[in-house]
Amino acid sequence: MFDEIAPSYDKLNHIMSLDVDKLWRRHALKEIVDGTPQQILDVACGTGDSTIVTARAAAPGSHVIGADISEGMMALVMDKARAAGVEDRVSLQVADGENLPFEEASFHRVTCAFGIRNFEHKELGLKEFHRVLKPGGKVVILELSVPGNRVIRWFYDLYFLHILPWIGGRISGDKAAYKYLPASVHAFPAPEAFQQMMREAGFRQVRHRPFSLGLCRMFIGEK
């Protein structure tokens, strides 16, 4: 599915989020980069938006690996990296987020932006994130969420369950994909339940921060 919608994915993301996703990524960057050379893994990197902004913000000597199971999505990453002038800081790896092909304690940071809700077994993905982190490292996860306020939730459901699939279908030609995407957001665990999953995977100092009235949430854990 993601291979099929890859050519229109970036355009649709920015249209449907009114570019607010860029603000959410900037918030995440404050938790990811720390001014020192870092090895960073961006899991479920998709077309590389988070991979590239992270590479641009990271200190000299840093390297960011973008990993994704969809080769169609990743086919767009290096052209975007070259346009941003960070191709020397970025590399790619086709990888399943639930079975990462990296050694233990390989990365200072692991990040996953708007991807973990698509994992079949989220608990396995979290354990893999923990495994490949260095001691003292940090995981930073951005994920779409359902607002708690009932009035906002009504408008949210109207847009994401009815209007979004129509827009997505018109632009991408795949309405089914844009029915799946909001459904996956609704199926994602509640914030406290997901934080508990992170603790069970081995993370400590687990916390979360909501953005834009709960439309997005950032989850952080330390090893």
GUTORVO-244476 format. One record per atom (N, C-alpha, C): x, y, z; atom name; residue number from 1. Coordinates in Angstrom, 1 decimal, decimal comma. Layout:
BEGIN
c1_c2_c3_atom_nr
X_Y_Z_CA_NUM
...
//
This chain:
BEGIN
c1_c2_c3_atom_nr
0,8_-1,2_0,0_N_1
0,0_0,0_0,0_CA_1
0,9_1,3_0,0_C_1
1,9_1,3_0,9_N_2
2,7_2,5_0,9_CA_2
3,6_2,7_-0,3_C_2
4,0_1,6_-1,0_N_3
4,7_1,7_-2,2_CA_3
3,8_2,4_-3,3_C_3
2,5_2,0_-3,3_N_4
1,6_2,6_-4,2_CA_4
1,3_4,1_-4,1_C_4
1,3_4,5_-2,8_N_5
0,9_5,9_-2,6_CA_5
2,2_6,8_-2,4_C_5
3,4_6,2_-2,5_N_6
4,6_7,0_-2,3_CA_6
4,7_8,3_-3,2_C_6
4,4_8,2_-4,5_N_7
4,6_9,5_-5,3_CA_7
3,8_10,7_-4,8_C_7
2,6_10,5_-4,2_N_8
1,8_11,6_-3,7_CA_8
1,8_11,7_-2,2_C_8
2,6_10,9_-1,5_N_9
2,5_10,9_0,0_CA_9
2,9_12,2_0,6_C_9
4,0_12,8_0,2_N_10
4,5_14,1_0,8_CA_10
3,4_15,2_0,6_C_10
3,0_15,3_-0,7_N_11
2,0_16,4_-1,0_CA_11
0,8_16,2_-0,2_C_11
0,3_15,0_-0,1_N_12
-1,0_14,8_0,7_CA_12
-0,7_15,1_2,2_C_12
0,4_14,6_2,7_N_13
0,7_14,9_4,2_CA_13
0,6_16,3_4,5_C_13
1,2_17,2_3,7_N_14
1,3_18,6_4,0_CA_14
0,0_19,3_3,8_C_14
-0,8_18,8_2,8_N_15
-2,1_19,4_2,5_CA_15
-3,0_19,1_3,7_C_15
-3,0_17,8_4,1_N_16
-4,0_17,4_5,1_CA_16
-3,7_17,8_6,5_C_16
-2,4_18,1_6,8_N_17
-2,0_18,5_8,1_CA_17
-1,9_20,1_8,1_C_17
-2,1_20,7_7,0_N_18
-1,9_22,2_6,9_CA_18
-0,4_22,5_7,3_C_18
0,5_21,6_7,0_N_19
1,9_21,8_7,3_CA_19
2,2_21,8_8,8_C_19
1,3_21,5_9,7_N_20
1,5_21,5_11,1_CA_20
2,5_20,4_11,5_C_20
2,6_19,3_10,6_N_21
3,5_18,2_10,9_CA_21
4,9_18,7_11,0_C_21
5,2_19,8_10,3_N_22
6,6_20,4_10,3_CA_22
6,9_20,9_11,7_C_22
5,9_21,5_12,3_N_23
6,1_22,1_13,7_CA_23
6,3_20,9_14,7_C_23
5,5_19,8_14,5_N_24
5,7_18,7_15,4_CA_24
7,0_18,1_15,3_C_24
7,6_18,0_14,1_N_25
8,9_17,5_13,9_CA_25
10,0_18,4_14,6_C_25
9,8_19,7_14,5_N_26
10,7_20,6_15,2_CA_26
10,7_20,4_16,7_C_26
9,5_20,1_17,3_N_27
9,5_19,8_18,7_CA_27
10,3_18,5_19,0_C_27
10,2_17,5_18,1_N_28
10,9_16,3_18,3_CA_28
12,4_16,5_18,2_C_28
12,8_17,4_17,3_N_29
14,3_17,6_17,1_CA_29
14,9_18,1_18,4_C_29
14,2_18,8_19,3_N_30
14,8_19,3_20,5_CA_30
15,1_18,1_21,4_C_30
14,5_17,0_21,3_N_31
14,8_15,8_22,1_CA_31
15,7_14,9_21,4_C_31
15,9_15,0_20,1_N_32
16,8_14,1_19,3_CA_32
18,2_14,6_19,3_C_32
18,5_15,8_18,8_N_33
19,8_16,3_18,7_CA_33
20,3_17,0_19,9_C_33
21,6_16,8_20,2_N_34
22,1_17,4_21,5_CA_34
23,4_18,2_21,3_C_34
23,8_18,5_20,1_N_35
25,0_19,3_19,8_CA_35
26,3_18,5_19,7_C_35
26,2_17,2_19,9_N_36
27,4_16,4_19,8_CA_36
27,2_15,4_18,6_C_36
28,3_14,9_18,1_N_37
28,2_13,9_17,0_CA_37
27,4_12,7_17,4_C_37
26,3_12,3_16,7_N_38
25,4_11,2_17,1_CA_38
25,2_10,3_15,9_C_38
25,0_9,0_16,3_N_39
24,5_8,0_15,4_CA_39
23,0_7,9_15,7_C_39
22,2_8,2_14,6_N_40
20,7_8,2_14,8_CA_40
20,0_7,3_13,9_C_40
19,0_6,6_14,4_N_41
18,2_5,7_13,5_CA_41
16,8_6,2_13,4_C_41
16,3_6,4_12,2_N_42
15,0_6,9_12,0_CA_42
14,2_5,7_11,4_C_42
13,4_5,1_12,3_N_43
12,6_3,8_11,9_CA_43
11,3_4,2_11,2_C_43
10,9_3,5_10,2_N_44
9,7_3,8_9,4_CA_44
9,8_5,2_8,8_C_44
11,0_5,4_8,2_N_45
11,3_6,7_7,7_CA_45
10,5_7,2_6,6_C_45
9,8_6,3_5,9_N_46
9,0_6,7_4,8_CA_46
9,8_7,4_3,7_C_46
9,3_8,6_3,3_N_47
10,0_9,4_2,2_CA_47
11,1_10,3_2,8_C_47
11,3_10,2_4,1_N_48
12,5_10,8_4,6_CA_48
12,4_12,2_5,2_C_48
11,2_12,7_5,4_N_49
11,1_14,0_6,0_CA_49
11,8_14,2_7,3_C_49
11,6_13,2_8,2_N_50
12,2_13,3_9,5_CA_50
13,7_13,0_9,4_C_50
14,0_12,1_8,6_N_51
15,5_11,7_8,4_CA_51
16,2_12,9_8,0_C_51
15,7_13,7_7,0_N_52
16,4_14,8_6,5_CA_52
16,5_16,0_7,5_C_52
15,4_16,3_8,1_N_53
15,4_17,5_9,1_CA_53
16,3_17,1_10,2_C_53
16,4_15,8_10,6_N_54
17,3_15,4_11,7_CA_54
18,8_15,6_11,2_C_54
19,1_15,1_10,0_N_55
20,4_15,2_9,5_CA_55
20,9_16,7_9,4_C_55
19,9_17,6_9,0_N_56
20,3_19,0_8,9_CA_56
20,6_19,6_10,3_C_56
19,8_19,1_11,3_N_57
20,0_19,7_12,7_CA_57
21,1_19,1_13,5_C_57
21,5_17,9_13,1_N_58
22,5_17,2_14,0_CA_58
23,9_17,9_13,8_C_58
24,7_17,7_14,8_N_59
26,0_18,3_14,9_CA_59
26,9_17,6_13,8_C_59
28,0_18,4_13,3_N_60
28,9_17,8_12,4_CA_60
29,5_16,5_12,9_C_60
29,6_15,5_12,0_N_61
30,1_14,2_12,4_CA_61
29,0_13,2_12,7_C_61
27,7_13,7_12,7_N_62
26,6_12,8_12,9_CA_62
26,2_12,1_11,7_C_62
25,5_11,0_11,9_N_63
25,0_10,2_10,7_CA_63
23,6_9,7_11,1_C_63
22,7_9,8_10,1_N_64
21,3_9,3_10,3_CA_64
21,0_8,2_9,3_C_64
20,6_7,1_9,8_N_65
20,1_6,0_9,0_CA_65
18,6_5,9_8,9_C_65
18,1_6,0_7,7_N_66
16,6_5,9_7,6_CA_66
16,3_4,4_7,2_C_66
15,4_3,8_8,0_N_67
15,0_2,4_7,8_CA_67
13,5_2,3_7,6_C_67
13,2_1,5_6,6_N_68
11,7_1,4_6,3_CA_68
11,6_0,0_5,5_C_68
10,4_-0,5_5,7_N_69
10,1_-1,8_5,0_CA_69
9,6_-1,5_3,5_C_69
9,2_-0,3_3,2_N_70
8,7_0,1_1,9_CA_70
9,8_0,7_1,1_C_70
10,3_-0,1_0,1_N_71
11,3_0,4_-0,8_CA_71
10,7_1,6_-1,7_C_71
9,4_1,5_-2,0_N_72
8,8_2,5_-2,8_CA_72
8,9_3,9_-2,1_C_72
8,7_3,9_-0,8_N_73
8,7_5,2_-0,1_CA_73
10,2_5,7_0,0_C_73
11,1_4,8_0,3_N_74
12,5_5,2_0,4_CA_74
13,2_5,6_-0,9_C_74
12,6_5,2_-2,0_N_75
13,2_5,6_-3,3_CA_75
13,2_7,1_-3,5_C_75
12,4_7,8_-2,7_N_76
12,4_9,3_-2,8_CA_76
13,4_10,0_-1,9_C_76
14,0_9,3_-0,9_N_77
14,7_9,9_0,1_CA_77
16,0_10,6_-0,3_C_77
16,8_9,9_-1,1_N_78
18,1_10,5_-1,4_CA_78
18,1_11,7_-2,3_C_78
17,1_11,7_-3,2_N_79
16,9_13,0_-4,0_CA_79
16,6_14,1_-3,1_C_79
15,8_13,9_-2,1_N_80
15,4_15,0_-1,1_CA_80
16,6_15,3_-0,3_C_80
17,4_14,3_0,1_N_81
18,6_14,6_0,9_CA_81
19,6_15,4_0,1_C_81
19,8_15,1_-1,2_N_82
20,7_15,9_-2,0_CA_82
20,2_17,3_-2,1_C_82
18,9_17,5_-2,3_N_83
18,4_18,8_-2,4_CA_83
18,6_19,6_-1,2_C_83
18,6_18,9_0,0_N_84
18,8_19,6_1,3_CA_84
20,3_19,7_1,6_C_84
21,2_19,1_0,8_N_85
22,6_19,2_1,1_CA_85
23,1_18,3_2,2_C_85
22,4_17,2_2,5_N_86
22,8_16,4_3,6_CA_86
23,0_14,9_3,2_C_86
23,2_14,7_1,9_N_87
23,3_13,3_1,4_CA_87
24,5_12,6_2,0_C_87
25,5_13,3_2,4_N_88
26,7_12,7_3,1_CA_88
26,4_12,3_4,5_C_88
25,3_12,8_5,1_N_89
25,0_12,4_6,5_CA_89
23,9_11,4_6,6_C_89
23,4_10,9_5,4_N_90
22,2_10,1_5,4_CA_90
22,5_8,8_4,6_C_90
22,1_7,6_5,2_N_91
22,1_6,4_4,5_CA_91
20,8_5,7_4,7_C_91
20,5_4,6_3,9_N_92
19,2_4,0_4,0_CA_92
19,4_2,5_4,2_C_92
18,4_1,9_4,8_N_93
18,4_0,4_5,0_CA_93
16,9_-0,1_5,0_C_93
16,7_-1,0_4,0_N_94
15,4_-1,7_4,0_CA_94
15,3_-2,6_5,2_C_94
14,4_-2,4_6,1_N_95
14,3_-3,1_7,4_CA_95
12,9_-3,1_7,9_C_95
12,6_-4,2_8,6_N_96
11,4_-4,4_9,4_CA_96
11,6_-3,8_10,8_C_96
10,8_-2,9_11,2_N_97
11,0_-2,3_12,5_CA_97
10,9_-3,2_13,6_C_97
10,3_-4,4_13,4_N_98
10,1_-5,4_14,5_CA_98
11,3_-6,3_14,5_C_98
12,2_-6,2_13,6_N_99
13,4_-7,1_13,5_CA_99
14,6_-6,3_12,8_C_99
15,1_-5,4_13,6_N_100
16,1_-4,4_13,0_CA_100
17,4_-5,1_12,8_C_100
18,1_-4,9_11,6_N_101
19,4_-5,6_11,3_CA_101
20,6_-4,8_11,8_C_101
20,5_-4,4_13,1_N_102
21,6_-3,6_13,6_CA_102
22,0_-4,3_15,0_C_102
23,3_-4,1_15,3_N_103
23,8_-4,6_16,5_CA_103
23,3_-3,9_17,8_C_103
23,4_-4,5_18,9_N_104
22,9_-3,9_20,1_CA_104
23,8_-2,7_20,4_C_104
23,2_-1,7_21,0_N_105
23,9_-0,4_21,4_CA_105
24,6_0,3_20,3_C_105
23,9_0,4_19,1_N_106
24,5_1,0_18,0_CA_106
24,2_2,5_17,8_C_106
23,1_3,0_18,5_N_107
22,6_4,4_18,2_CA_107
22,5_5,2_19,5_C_107
22,7_6,5_19,4_N_108
22,5_7,4_20,5_CA_108
21,0_7,8_20,6_C_108
20,3_7,8_19,4_N_109
18,9_8,1_19,4_CA_109
18,2_7,2_18,4_C_109
17,0_6,8_18,7_N_110
16,1_6,1_17,8_CA_110
14,9_6,9_17,7_C_110
14,4_7,3_16,5_N_111
13,2_8,1_16,3_CA_111
12,3_7,3_15,3_C_111
11,0_7,6_15,5_N_112
10,0_7,0_14,6_CA_112
8,8_8,0_14,6_C_112
8,6_8,6_13,4_N_113
7,6_9,6_13,2_CA_113
6,5_9,1_12,4_C_113
5,3_9,0_13,0_N_114
4,1_8,6_12,4_CA_114
4,2_7,2_11,7_C_114
4,9_6,3_12,3_N_115
5,0_5,0_11,7_CA_115
4,7_3,8_12,6_C_115
4,9_4,0_13,9_N_116
4,7_2,8_14,8_CA_116
3,3_2,3_14,8_C_116
2,3_3,2_14,5_N_117
0,9_2,7_14,5_CA_117
0,7_1,6_13,4_C_117
1,6_1,6_12,4_N_118
1,5_0,6_11,4_CA_118
2,1_-0,7_11,7_C_118
2,8_-0,8_12,8_N_119
3,5_-2,1_13,2_CA_119
2,4_-3,1_13,6_C_119
2,6_-4,3_13,2_N_120
1,7_-5,4_13,6_CA_120
1,9_-5,7_15,1_C_120
3,1_-5,7_15,5_N_121
3,4_-6,0_16,9_CA_121
4,2_-4,9_17,5_C_121
3,6_-3,9_18,0_N_122
4,2_-2,7_18,5_CA_122
5,2_-3,0_19,6_C_122
4,9_-4,0_20,4_N_123
5,7_-4,3_21,6_CA_123
7,1_-4,8_21,1_C_123
7,1_-5,6_20,0_N_124
8,3_-6,1_19,4_CA_124
9,2_-4,9_18,9_C_124
8,5_-4,0_18,2_N_125
9,2_-2,8_17,7_CA_125
9,9_-2,0_18,8_C_125
9,1_-1,8_19,9_N_126
9,7_-1,1_21,0_CA_126
10,9_-1,8_21,6_C_126
10,8_-3,1_21,7_N_127
12,0_-3,9_22,3_CA_127
13,2_-3,8_21,4_C_127
12,9_-3,7_20,0_N_128
14,0_-3,5_19,1_CA_128
14,6_-2,1_19,2_C_128
13,8_-1,1_19,4_N_129
14,3_0,2_19,6_CA_129
15,2_0,2_20,8_C_129
14,8_-0,4_21,9_N_130
15,6_-0,4_23,1_CA_130
16,9_-1,2_22,9_C_130
16,8_-2,3_22,2_N_131
18,0_-3,1_22,0_CA_131
19,1_-2,4_21,2_C_131
18,7_-1,6_20,2_N_132
19,8_-1,0_19,4_CA_132
20,3_0,4_19,9_C_132
19,6_0,9_21,0_N_133
20,1_2,1_21,6_CA_133
21,3_1,8_22,5_C_133
22,2_2,8_22,6_N_134
23,3_2,8_23,5_CA_134
22,7_3,1_24,9_C_134
23,4_2,6_25,9_N_135
23,0_3,0_27,3_CA_135
23,0_4,5_27,4_C_135
22,0_5,1_28,0_N_136
21,8_6,5_28,1_CA_136
21,2_7,1_26,9_C_136
20,9_6,3_25,9_N_137
20,3_6,8_24,7_CA_137
18,8_7,0_24,9_C_137
18,2_7,6_23,8_N_138
16,8_8,0_24,0_CA_138
16,0_7,6_22,7_C_138
14,7_7,2_22,9_N_139
13,8_7,0_21,8_CA_139
12,8_8,2_21,8_C_139
12,5_8,7_20,6_N_140
11,6_9,8_20,4_CA_140
10,6_9,4_19,4_C_140
9,3_9,2_19,8_N_141
8,3_8,7_18,9_CA_141
7,2_9,8_18,7_C_141
6,9_10,2_17,5_N_142
5,8_11,0_17,1_CA_142
4,7_10,2_16,6_C_142
3,5_10,4_17,0_N_143
2,4_9,6_16,4_CA_143
1,1_10,5_16,5_C_143
0,3_10,3_15,4_N_144
-1,0_10,9_15,4_CA_144
-1,9_10,4_16,5_C_144
-2,9_11,2_16,9_N_145
-3,7_10,7_18,0_CA_145
-5,1_11,3_17,9_C_145
-6,0_10,8_18,7_N_146
-7,4_11,2_18,7_CA_146
-7,6_12,2_19,8_C_146
-8,1_13,4_19,5_N_147
-8,3_14,4_20,6_CA_147
-9,3_13,9_21,7_C_147
-9,1_14,3_22,9_N_148
-9,9_13,9_24,0_CA_148
-11,2_14,7_24,1_C_148
-11,2_16,0_23,7_N_149
-12,3_16,9_23,8_CA_149
-13,4_16,4_22,8_C_149
-14,6_16,2_23,3_N_150
-15,7_15,6_22,5_CA_150
-16,1_16,4_21,3_C_150
-16,1_17,8_21,5_N_151
-16,5_18,6_20,3_CA_151
-15,4_18,6_19,3_C_151
-14,1_18,7_19,7_N_152
-13,1_18,6_18,7_CA_152
-13,0_17,2_18,1_C_152
-13,3_16,2_18,9_N_153
-13,3_14,8_18,3_CA_153
-14,4_14,7_17,2_C_153
-15,5_15,3_17,4_N_154
-16,6_15,2_16,4_CA_154
-16,1_15,8_15,0_C_154
-15,5_17,0_15,1_N_155
-14,9_17,6_13,8_CA_155
-13,8_16,7_13,3_C_155
-12,9_16,2_14,2_N_156
-11,8_15,3_13,8_CA_156
-12,3_14,1_13,1_C_156
-13,3_13,5_13,6_N_157
-13,9_12,3_12,9_CA_157
-14,5_12,6_11,6_C_157
-15,2_13,7_11,5_N_158
-15,8_14,1_10,3_CA_158
-14,7_14,3_9,2_C_158
-13,6_14,9_9,6_N_159
-12,5_15,2_8,6_CA_159
-11,8_13,9_8,3_C_159
-11,3_13,2_9,3_N_160
-10,4_12,1_9,1_CA_160
-11,1_10,8_8,5_C_160
-12,4_10,7_8,9_N_161
-13,0_9,5_8,5_CA_161
-13,8_9,6_7,2_C_161
-14,1_10,9_6,8_N_162
-15,0_11,1_5,6_CA_162
-14,3_12,0_4,6_C_162
-13,8_13,2_5,0_N_163
-13,2_14,1_4,0_CA_163
-11,9_13,7_3,6_C_163
-11,0_13,3_4,5_N_164
-9,7_12,8_4,2_CA_164
-9,6_11,7_3,2_C_164
-10,4_10,6_3,3_N_165
-10,3_9,6_2,3_CA_165
-10,7_10,1_0,9_C_165
-11,7_11,0_0,9_N_166
-12,1_11,6_-0,4_CA_166
-10,9_12,3_-1,1_C_166
-10,3_13,2_-0,3_N_167
-9,2_14,0_-0,8_CA_167
-8,0_13,1_-1,2_C_167
-7,7_12,2_-0,3_N_168
-6,6_11,2_-0,6_CA_168
-6,8_10,4_-1,8_C_168
-8,1_10,0_-2,0_N_169
-8,4_9,2_-3,2_CA_169
-8,3_10,0_-4,4_C_169
-8,8_11,2_-4,4_N_170
-8,7_12,1_-5,6_CA_170
-7,3_12,3_-6,0_C_170
-6,4_12,6_-5,1_N_171
-5,0_12,9_-5,4_CA_171
-4,2_11,7_-5,7_C_171
-4,3_10,7_-4,9_N_172
-3,4_9,5_-5,0_CA_172
-4,0_8,4_-5,9_C_172
-5,3_8,4_-6,1_N_173
-6,0_7,3_-6,8_CA_173
-6,2_6,1_-6,0_C_173
-6,0_6,2_-4,7_N_174
-6,1_5,0_-3,8_CA_174
-6,9_5,4_-2,5_C_174
-8,2_5,5_-2,7_N_175
-9,1_5,9_-1,5_CA_175
-9,0_4,9_-0,4_C_175
-8,7_3,6_-0,7_N_176
-8,7_2,6_0,4_CA_176
-7,5_2,9_1,3_C_176
-6,4_3,4_0,8_N_177
-5,2_3,7_1,6_CA_177
-5,6_4,8_2,6_C_177
-6,3_5,8_2,2_N_178
-6,7_6,9_3,0_CA_178
-7,9_6,7_3,9_C_178
-8,5_5,5_3,8_N_179
-9,4_5,0_4,8_CA_179
-8,6_4,2_5,9_C_179
-7,6_3,5_5,4_N_180
-6,7_2,8_6,4_CA_180
-6,0_3,7_7,3_C_180
-5,5_4,8_6,8_N_181
-4,6_5,7_7,6_CA_181
-5,4_6,3_8,9_C_181
-6,6_6,8_8,7_N_182
-7,3_7,3_9,9_CA_182
-7,8_6,2_10,8_C_182
-8,1_5,0_10,2_N_183
-8,5_3,9_11,0_CA_183
-7,3_3,4_11,9_C_183
-6,1_3,5_11,4_N_184
-4,9_3,1_12,1_CA_184
-4,7_4,1_13,3_C_184
-5,0_5,3_13,1_N_185
-4,9_6,3_14,2_CA_185
-5,9_5,9_15,4_C_185
-7,1_5,6_15,0_N_186
-8,2_5,3_16,0_CA_186
-7,8_4,0_16,7_C_186
-7,1_3,1_16,1_N_187
-6,7_1,8_16,7_CA_187
-5,5_1,9_17,6_C_187
-4,8_3,0_17,5_N_188
-3,5_3,2_18,3_CA_188
-3,9_3,2_19,8_C_188
-3,0_2,6_20,6_N_189
-3,3_2,6_22,1_CA_189
-3,4_4,0_22,7_C_189
-4,2_4,1_23,7_N_190
-4,3_5,4_24,4_CA_190
-2,9_5,7_25,0_C_190
-2,7_7,0_25,3_N_191
-1,3_7,4_25,7_CA_191
-0,8_6,7_26,9_C_191
-1,5_6,4_27,9_N_192
-1,0_5,7_29,1_CA_192
-0,7_4,3_28,8_C_192
-1,6_3,7_28,0_N_193
-1,3_2,3_27,6_CA_193
-0,1_2,1_26,7_C_193
0,2_3,1_25,8_N_194
1,4_3,0_25,0_CA_194
2,6_3,3_25,9_C_194
2,5_4,2_26,8_N_195
3,7_4,4_27,7_CA_195
4,0_3,2_28,6_C_195
3,0_2,5_29,0_N_196
3,2_1,2_29,7_CA_196
3,9_0,2_28,8_C_196
3,5_0,1_27,5_N_197
4,2_-0,7_26,6_CA_197
5,7_-0,4_26,5_C_197
6,0_0,9_26,5_N_198
7,4_1,4_26,5_CA_198
8,1_0,9_27,7_C_198
7,5_1,0_28,9_N_199
8,1_0,6_30,1_CA_199
8,4_-0,9_30,1_C_199
7,5_-1,7_29,6_N_200
7,6_-3,1_29,5_CA_200
8,7_-3,5_28,5_C_200
9,0_-2,6_27,6_N_201
10,0_-2,9_26,6_CA_201
11,4_-2,6_27,2_C_201
11,4_-2,0_28,4_N_202
12,7_-1,7_29,1_CA_202
13,0_-0,2_29,2_C_202
12,2_0,7_28,7_N_203
12,5_2,1_28,8_CA_203
12,2_2,7_30,2_C_203
13,0_3,6_30,6_N_204
12,7_4,3_31,8_CA_204
12,5_5,8_31,5_C_204
12,1_6,6_32,5_N_205
11,8_8,0_32,4_CA_205
10,8_8,2_31,2_C_205
9,9_7,3_31,1_N_206
8,9_7,4_30,0_CA_206
7,9_8,6_30,2_C_206
7,7_9,4_29,2_N_207
6,8_10,5_29,3_CA_207
6,2_10,8_27,9_C_207
5,2_11,7_27,9_N_208
4,6_12,0_26,6_CA_208
4,1_13,5_26,7_C_208
4,0_14,1_25,5_N_209
3,6_15,4_25,4_CA_209
2,6_15,6_24,2_C_209
1,4_16,1_24,4_N_210
0,5_16,3_23,4_CA_210
0,7_17,6_22,6_C_210
0,4_17,6_21,3_N_211
0,5_18,8_20,5_CA_211
-0,9_19,0_19,8_C_211
-1,1_20,3_19,5_N_212
-2,3_20,7_18,7_CA_212
-3,6_20,0_19,2_C_212
-3,9_20,2_20,5_N_213
-5,1_19,7_21,1_CA_213
-5,2_18,2_21,1_C_213
-4,1_17,5_21,0_N_214
-4,1_16,1_21,1_CA_214
-4,1_15,4_19,7_C_214
-3,9_16,2_18,6_N_215
-3,9_15,6_17,3_CA_215
-2,6_14,8_17,1_C_215
-1,5_15,2_17,8_N_216
-0,3_14,5_17,7_CA_216
0,3_14,3_19,2_C_216
1,0_13,3_19,4_N_217
1,7_13,1_20,7_CA_217
3,1_12,7_20,5_C_217
4,0_13,1_21,4_N_218
5,4_12,8_21,4_CA_218
5,7_11,9_22,6_C_218
6,2_10,7_22,4_N_219
6,5_9,8_23,4_CA_219
8,1_9,7_23,5_C_219
8,6_9,8_24,7_N_220
10,0_9,7_25,0_CA_220
10,3_8,7_26,0_C_220
11,4_8,0_25,8_N_221
11,9_7,0_26,8_CA_221
13,4_6,9_26,7_C_221
14,0_6,6_27,8_N_222
15,5_6,5_27,9_CA_222
15,9_5,1_28,3_C_222
17,1_4,8_27,8_N_223
17,7_3,4_28,1_CA_223
18,7_3,6_29,3_C_223
//
